[in-house]
Amino acid sequence: MRDEFVRRRAWLDDATFLGLLGAANLIPGPTSTELAMHIGHRRAGRAGLVVAGLAFLLPAVLIVAALAWLYVGFGQLPQIEALLVGIAPVVVAVIAHAGWSIARTAVRTPWHGVLLIAAIAAVLGGFPEIAVLLSAGLIGLIAGGVARPGTTGGIALSLAWPAAWASAPVAAPAGVASTPAIFLAFLKIGAVLFGSGYVLVALLRSELVDGLGWLTERQLLDAVAVGQATPGPLFSTATFIGYVVGGPAGAVVATVGVFLPAFLAVGLSIPILDRLRGSLSARAFLEGVNVAAVGLIAVVAGQLAVTALGDALSLLEAVVALALLARGVGSGWLVLAGALVGLIRLAWIPP
């Protein structure tokens, strides 16, 4: 985006671009999509905001929807299963590497380390991931000295209702994914997803695998693999999952549900953009959330590894992928390499 809109088209200068990027980081939702909306608004007002957001996400959504259709129709073929089995260890490595990369910038002080350990312990102890994220944000406000003693209780109360709403299970029979239930599940996730896009994987696992039973661990790995291997925001994984659990209508409502909060958040933040960028409270809150996000990513990487790394070859593949990611190799190339490994495995060890 910087190359396109600052250097080539000169729609923005560097300072404005970085300011919009900072603002996008301070609100829930996919940062890249929100940055596109901000740029669209700067160019053409509210209509530009909507058009830029849709134009940015639609190619990914359409590609992922087509792959979901193929997956549902042909995913049981041995060749397709082999591809996905080969890709799964790469997905685990990508998630683990994302967590490590965020940790290098998010965990900077001793209290960050304590908060990280507490977040991991809370998730493993059964606390809802969303409540852990919001609680970490509150701790960030207090530890950063932004929340005065007299205001801490008020801030806690203001976060209590979104935490309670977001942590409450979607009203749906176990294993039954109705269209309204799919919409509400993804709306809830999209509304509280601060921090890295890879936190999406942790929330999807908590909500859809453990909570509602709509997906298996293997299906979640497959969905993340498709989102990782296609262009556009990782949030397009929602389109894939929506199709798998609810067909074309499920894909549509899952996509709308997960992206709608981002459109609303950007629209609401524009009038207070300058204050938001300079807000110590917003930055302190996000600092705590980012530390907890590292914990969530670490936990989900470990949980998915149990499913994906079932033999020595899968473990070796994940280790090699992690080493290559650390050297700067793109995840898309590694996903393709993982698919090739899966096909080679099928040729050597046929079902």
C-alpha positions as CSV (number, residue, x, y, z in Angstrom):
1,M,0.0,0.0,0.0
2,R,2.8,2.4,0.8
3,D,4.4,1.7,-2.6
4,E,1.1,2.2,-4.4
5,F,-0.4,5.1,-2.6
6,V,2.6,7.1,-1.3
7,R,5.3,6.5,-3.9
8,R,3.4,5.8,-7.2
9,R,0.1,7.7,-6.9
10,A,1.1,10.3,-4.3
11,W,-2.3,10.2,-2.7
12,L,-0.7,10.5,0.8
13,D,2.6,11.5,2.2
14,D,4.6,9.2,4.4
15,A,3.6,10.9,7.7
16,T,-0.1,10.6,6.9
17,F,0.3,7.0,5.8
18,L,2.1,6.0,9.0
19,G,-0.5,7.9,11.1
20,L,-3.3,6.0,9.4
21,L,-1.5,2.7,10.0
22,G,-1.1,3.5,13.7
23,A,-4.8,4.3,14.0
24,A,-5.8,1.1,12.3
25,N,-3.7,-0.8,14.8
26,L,-5.6,0.7,17.7
27,I,-9.1,-0.6,16.8
28,P,-10.4,-4.2,16.5
29,G,-10.3,-5.9,13.1
30,P,-7.9,-6.7,10.3
31,T,-5.3,-3.9,10.2
32,S,-4.6,-4.2,6.4
33,T,-8.3,-4.0,5.5
34,E,-8.8,-1.0,7.9
35,L,-5.8,0.8,6.4
36,A,-7.3,0.4,3.0
37,M,-10.6,1.9,4.3
38,H,-8.7,4.9,5.8
39,I,-7.0,5.5,2.5
40,G,-10.3,5.2,0.6
41,H,-11.8,7.7,3.0
42,R,-9.0,10.2,2.5
43,R,-9.5,9.9,-1.2
44,A,-13.3,9.9,-1.5
45,G,-15.0,10.3,1.8
46,R,-17.5,7.7,3.2
47,A,-18.1,6.1,-0.2
48,G,-14.4,5.7,-0.7
49,L,-14.1,4.0,2.7
50,V,-16.7,1.4,1.7
51,V,-15.4,0.9,-1.9
52,A,-11.8,0.6,-0.8
53,G,-12.6,-1.9,2.0
54,L,-14.7,-4.1,-0.4
55,A,-12.2,-3.9,-3.2
56,F,-9.4,-5.0,-0.9
57,L,-11.2,-8.0,0.6
58,L,-13.4,-9.2,-2.3
59,P,-10.6,-10.9,-4.4
60,A,-9.5,-13.0,-1.4
61,V,-13.1,-13.8,-0.4
62,L,-14.0,-15.0,-3.9
63,I,-10.8,-17.1,-4.3
64,V,-11.3,-18.7,-0.9
65,A,-15.0,-19.3,-1.6
66,A,-14.1,-21.2,-4.8
67,L,-11.5,-23.2,-2.9
68,A,-14.1,-24.0,-0.2
69,W,-16.4,-25.3,-2.8
70,L,-13.7,-27.6,-4.1
71,Y,-12.8,-28.7,-0.6
72,V,-16.4,-29.6,0.3
73,G,-16.9,-31.4,-3.0
74,F,-13.5,-33.1,-3.4
75,G,-11.7,-32.9,-0.1
76,Q,-12.1,-36.6,0.6
77,L,-10.1,-37.6,-2.5
78,P,-6.7,-39.1,-1.4
79,Q,-4.8,-36.6,-3.5
80,I,-6.5,-33.6,-1.8
81,E,-6.1,-35.2,1.7
82,A,-2.4,-35.7,1.0
83,L,-2.0,-32.0,0.0
84,L,-3.7,-30.8,3.2
85,V,-1.7,-33.3,5.4
86,G,1.5,-31.9,3.9
87,I,0.5,-28.3,4.4
88,A,-0.7,-28.7,8.0
89,P,2.9,-28.8,9.6
90,V,3.7,-25.6,7.7
91,V,0.6,-23.9,9.1
92,V,1.7,-24.8,12.6
93,A,5.2,-23.3,11.9
94,V,3.6,-20.1,10.4
95,I,1.5,-19.6,13.5
96,A,4.4,-20.3,15.9
97,H,6.7,-18.0,13.9
98,A,4.0,-15.2,14.0
99,G,3.8,-15.6,17.8
100,W,7.6,-15.4,18.1
101,S,7.8,-12.3,15.8
102,I,5.1,-10.5,17.9
103,A,6.8,-11.5,21.1
104,R,10.0,-9.8,20.1
105,T,8.3,-6.4,20.0
106,A,5.5,-6.9,22.5
107,V,7.3,-8.6,25.5
108,R,9.8,-5.9,26.5
109,T,9.7,-5.7,30.3
110,P,9.5,-8.0,33.2
111,W,5.8,-7.3,33.8
112,H,5.2,-8.1,30.1
113,G,6.7,-11.6,30.8
114,V,4.5,-12.0,33.9
115,L,1.4,-11.0,31.9
116,L,2.4,-13.4,29.1
117,I,2.7,-16.4,31.5
118,A,-0.6,-15.4,33.2
119,A,-2.4,-15.2,29.9
120,I,-1.1,-18.7,28.8
121,A,-2.1,-20.1,32.2
122,A,-5.6,-18.5,32.0
123,V,-6.3,-19.9,28.6
124,L,-5.0,-23.4,29.5
125,G,-7.1,-23.1,32.7
126,G,-10.3,-22.7,30.6
127,F,-10.8,-18.9,30.7
128,P,-12.4,-17.5,27.5
129,E,-9.8,-16.2,25.1
130,I,-11.7,-13.0,24.5
131,A,-12.0,-12.2,28.3
132,V,-8.2,-12.8,28.6
133,L,-7.5,-10.3,25.8
134,L,-9.7,-7.6,27.3
135,S,-8.4,-8.2,30.8
136,A,-4.8,-7.9,29.6
137,G,-5.7,-4.6,28.0
138,L,-7.0,-3.4,31.4
139,I,-3.8,-4.5,33.0
140,G,-1.9,-2.6,30.4
141,L,-3.8,0.6,31.3
142,I,-3.0,0.1,35.0
143,A,0.7,-1.0,34.5
144,G,1.3,1.8,32.1
145,G,0.1,4.4,34.6
146,V,-2.6,5.6,32.4
147,A,-5.5,4.5,34.5
148,R,-5.6,6.4,37.8
149,P,-6.6,4.4,40.9
150,G,-10.0,6.2,41.0
151,T,-10.8,5.3,37.4
152,T,-9.7,1.7,37.3
153,G,-13.1,0.4,38.5
154,G,-14.9,2.4,35.9
155,I,-12.7,1.1,33.2
156,A,-13.1,-2.5,34.4
157,L,-16.9,-2.1,34.4
158,S,-16.8,-0.6,30.9
159,L,-14.9,-3.6,29.6
160,A,-17.0,-6.1,31.6
161,W,-20.1,-6.0,29.3
162,P,-18.2,-6.6,26.0
163,A,-16.2,-9.3,27.7
164,A,-19.3,-11.0,29.0
165,W,-21.1,-10.7,25.6
166,A,-18.1,-11.9,23.6
167,S,-17.4,-14.8,26.0
168,A,-21.0,-16.0,26.1
169,P,-21.7,-19.0,23.8
170,V,-23.7,-18.5,20.6
171,A,-27.2,-20.0,21.1
172,A,-27.1,-23.0,18.8
173,P,-27.5,-26.7,19.2
174,A,-24.1,-28.4,19.4
175,G,-22.9,-29.3,15.9
176,V,-25.8,-27.4,14.1
177,A,-24.7,-24.3,12.2
178,S,-27.7,-22.2,11.3
179,T,-27.2,-19.1,9.2
180,P,-28.0,-16.7,12.0
181,A,-25.8,-18.6,14.4
182,I,-22.9,-18.4,11.9
183,F,-23.3,-14.7,11.5
184,L,-23.4,-14.1,15.3
185,A,-20.3,-16.3,15.9
186,F,-18.2,-14.4,13.4
187,L,-19.6,-11.0,14.4
188,K,-18.5,-11.7,17.9
189,I,-15.0,-12.7,16.9
190,G,-14.6,-9.7,14.5
191,A,-15.8,-7.3,17.2
192,V,-13.1,-8.1,19.7
193,L,-10.1,-9.2,17.6
194,F,-7.4,-6.9,18.7
195,G,-3.7,-7.6,18.0
196,S,-2.3,-9.9,15.4
197,G,-4.5,-11.5,12.8
198,Y,-3.2,-14.9,14.0
199,V,-5.2,-14.4,17.2
200,L,-8.1,-15.2,14.8
201,V,-7.0,-18.8,14.8
202,A,-7.1,-19.0,18.6
203,L,-10.6,-17.5,18.7
204,L,-11.9,-19.7,15.9
205,R,-10.6,-22.8,17.7
206,S,-12.2,-21.7,21.0
207,E,-15.5,-20.8,19.5
208,L,-16.0,-23.2,16.6
209,V,-14.0,-26.3,17.6
210,D,-14.3,-26.5,21.4
211,G,-17.5,-24.4,21.9
212,L,-19.9,-25.2,19.1
213,G,-18.4,-28.3,17.6
214,W,-18.9,-27.1,14.1
215,L,-15.3,-27.9,13.0
216,T,-12.7,-30.5,13.7
217,E,-9.1,-29.6,14.5
218,R,-8.1,-30.9,11.0
219,Q,-10.7,-28.7,9.3
220,L,-9.5,-25.7,11.1
221,L,-5.9,-26.4,10.0
222,D,-7.2,-26.8,6.4
223,A,-9.1,-23.5,6.6
224,V,-6.0,-21.6,7.9
225,A,-3.9,-23.2,5.2
226,V,-6.2,-21.9,2.5
227,G,-6.3,-18.4,4.1
228,Q,-2.5,-18.5,4.3
229,A,-2.0,-19.6,0.7
230,T,-4.3,-17.0,-0.9
231,P,-3.9,-13.3,-1.4
232,G,-5.6,-10.8,0.9
233,P,-6.3,-10.7,4.7
234,L,-6.1,-13.8,6.8
235,F,-9.7,-13.0,7.9
236,S,-10.8,-14.5,4.6
237,T,-10.4,-17.8,6.4
238,A,-13.9,-17.0,7.8
239,T,-15.3,-17.3,4.2
240,F,-13.9,-20.8,4.0
241,I,-15.2,-21.9,7.3
242,G,-18.6,-20.4,6.7
243,Y,-18.9,-22.4,3.4
244,V,-17.8,-25.6,5.1
245,V,-20.3,-25.4,7.9
246,G,-23.2,-23.6,6.2
247,G,-22.7,-23.7,2.4
248,P,-22.9,-20.5,0.2
249,A,-25.2,-18.7,2.6
250,G,-22.8,-19.6,5.5
251,A,-19.9,-18.2,3.5
252,V,-21.7,-14.9,3.0
253,V,-22.8,-14.3,6.5
254,A,-19.5,-15.4,8.0
255,T,-17.7,-13.0,5.8
256,V,-20.1,-10.1,6.6
257,G,-20.0,-11.0,10.3
258,V,-16.2,-11.0,10.7
259,F,-15.6,-7.8,8.5
260,L,-18.6,-5.7,9.6
261,P,-17.1,-4.6,12.9
262,A,-14.0,-3.3,11.0
263,F,-16.1,-1.1,8.7
264,L,-18.0,0.2,11.7
265,A,-14.8,0.7,13.8
266,V,-13.1,2.7,11.0
267,G,-16.2,4.8,10.4
268,L,-16.6,5.6,14.1
269,S,-12.9,6.4,14.6
270,I,-12.5,8.9,11.8
271,P,-13.9,11.9,13.7
272,I,-11.5,11.2,16.6
273,L,-8.6,10.1,14.5
274,D,-6.0,12.6,15.8
275,R,-7.0,12.0,19.4
276,L,-6.9,8.2,18.9
277,R,-3.4,8.3,17.4
278,G,-2.2,10.4,20.3
279,S,-4.1,8.5,23.0
280,L,-1.8,7.1,25.7
281,S,-4.8,5.0,27.0
282,A,-5.4,3.4,23.6
283,R,-1.7,2.5,23.2
284,A,-1.4,1.2,26.8
285,F,-4.5,-1.0,26.3
286,L,-3.2,-2.3,23.0
287,E,0.2,-3.0,24.7
288,G,-1.5,-5.3,27.2
289,V,-3.6,-7.0,24.5
290,N,-0.5,-7.7,22.3
291,V,1.2,-9.5,25.1
292,A,-1.9,-11.6,25.7
293,A,-2.1,-12.2,22.0
294,V,1.3,-13.8,22.0
295,G,0.1,-16.2,24.7
296,L,-3.0,-17.1,22.7
297,I,-1.0,-17.8,19.6
298,A,1.4,-19.9,21.6
299,V,-1.4,-22.0,23.0
300,V,-3.2,-22.5,19.7
301,A,0.1,-23.4,18.0
302,G,0.7,-26.1,20.6
303,Q,-2.9,-27.4,20.4
304,L,-2.8,-27.6,16.6
305,A,0.6,-29.2,16.6
306,V,-0.9,-32.2,18.5
307,T,-3.1,-32.8,15.4
308,A,-0.7,-31.8,12.6
309,L,2.6,-33.4,13.8
310,G,1.6,-37.0,14.1
311,D,4.8,-38.5,12.8
312,A,8.5,-37.8,12.4
313,L,8.2,-36.5,8.8
314,S,5.6,-34.0,9.9
315,L,7.7,-32.8,12.8
316,L,10.7,-32.5,10.5
317,E,8.7,-30.5,8.0
318,A,7.5,-28.1,10.7
319,V,11.0,-27.6,12.0
320,V,12.4,-26.9,8.5
321,A,9.5,-24.5,7.8
322,L,10.2,-22.7,11.0
323,A,13.9,-22.3,10.2
324,L,13.1,-21.0,6.7
325,L,10.5,-18.5,8.0
326,A,13.2,-17.2,10.3
327,R,15.4,-16.7,7.3
328,G,12.7,-14.6,5.5
329,V,11.2,-17.2,3.2
330,G,7.6,-16.3,2.4
331,S,4.8,-18.5,3.9
332,G,3.1,-18.9,0.5
333,W,6.1,-20.7,-0.9
334,L,6.3,-22.9,2.1
335,V,2.6,-23.8,1.8
336,L,3.3,-24.9,-1.8
337,A,6.3,-26.9,-0.6
338,G,4.2,-28.5,2.0
339,A,1.7,-29.6,-0.6
340,L,4.5,-31.1,-2.6
341,V,5.7,-33.0,0.5
342,G,2.1,-34.3,0.9
343,L,2.0,-35.6,-2.6
344,I,5.4,-37.3,-2.3
345,R,4.2,-38.9,0.9
346,L,1.2,-40.2,-0.9
347,A,3.3,-41.7,-3.6
348,W,5.6,-43.4,-1.1
349,I,3.0,-44.4,1.4
350,P,-0.3,-44.8,-0.5
351,P,-3.6,-45.1,1.5
